[in-house]
Amino acid sequence: LRNLSSTFQKTIENNMAITLNFNIEEDIFYKQGIEKGIEKGTKQGVEKGINEGEAKKAKSVVINCIQKGFDNQTISELTGLSIPEIEKIRKELKK
């Protein structure tokens, strides 16, 4: 039995290179799964994620503008946000 374990270990080591050199990203089923995932993401959440990211960036710009002393009209022109939205952010900053 002791000889069997060393034989088994050598077999595994000799074949390990075969399994480790396999690039899963080149597998057709892997590629199909990625494509399906992208399709689902596009349909369900990508636009929402983009919109949320843009809103966070706009809020960040508004905060920077407020800190630099810009008036609401100028901030609105720079960010595309409405004056009530800017005033809401101003109130949040005062808290």
Buried (B, 14 or more C-beta within 10 A) or exposed (E): EEEEEEEEEEEEEEEEEEEEEEEEEEEEEEEEEEEEEEEEEEEEEEEEEEEEEEEEEBBEBBBEBBEEEBEBEEBBEBBEBEEEBBEBBBEEEEE
